[in-house]
Amino acid sequence: MSAGIVLQQMVIIFLLIMTGYIAYKKGIVQDKAAKGISALVVNICNPALLVRSAFDHDASITYDKLFYAVLGGAILYAVLFLASWLLPKALKIEEKWRKHYSMMCLFGNTGFIGIPLVSAVFGEHAVIYVAVFNAYFNLIFYTYGIWLADGGKNSFSFKNFLNVGNLAIVLTIVIFAFQIQLPEVLTSTVNYMADTTTFLAMVVIGISLARTDLKSILSGGKMYGFIALKFLLLPIAVSFLLRLVIKDEVVYGVTILMAAVPVGNLPLMRVEETGGDGTMLSKGIILSTVLSLVTIPVVTLFV
């Protein structure tokens, strides 16, 4: 994985984010439209990109490589669980914010950032590996993550799993596993949907950035320490561990990118939905996303 290629893709992603930022600041996109675009990406575009990754039946995607992806995901999330417990303590985070830092450790932006980044760096066929990591993400978020976001109040609920993202993951795996050939009218429709994913996803992030008080975001001292540990040192450490067990270079690279992507937005959405204070999560999402222009290329230097 070339650090130069990754840097180039991160610059492209940053410019797309700034497009959303400027569009919101200039009034081209208003709040209501921004909410609709976000729903469009979550419920249509990202799922379409996942499903499309299974269409080509690329001969380079074999079951043993998928096994490596499953293994890599298990190792990565085991490390993230440990980090989610250790980092807040090491940074002496206030008790009321510790669960927020734990969620920022566990739940990276494997969708909005991860899917377009992997697609650009390794090709769209590699997005099927992201489906494996998204399966881990969803399994953990809709069980432990919900419990954590709700302050330990709510227990497991199967209905949380009945969402478009999980259905897309299942569909992707089924199409790949059984080598299903869909009619061209369906594949073409999904292709058109998938083609919009990167641009619209980055626009959504840019709009979120434009709505934020950047001065307060940039003033968090401990947050910078957290980002250095979580998005630089941890992915680099994981890269050495994974090198011992993952033999395929693409799967290895995808796994490292999944470890390095910035904070995801699902924990924030859940906390705000239940009336909690999402200030710290919002700060982590924005700051880690902006700094990922630097942190992700730096991580790839060690891969």
Salt bridges, closest charged atoms under 4 A:
ASP31 OD1 - ARG211 NH2 3.21
GLU95 OE1 - ARG98 NH1 3.94
GLU124 OE2 - ARG52 NH2 2.50
ASP150 OD2 - ARG270 NH2 2.74
ASP195 OD1 - ARG52 NH1 2.75
ASP248 OD1 - LYS65 NZ 3.53
GLU249 OE2 - ARG243 NH1 2.75
GLU273 OE2 - ARG270 NH1 3.97
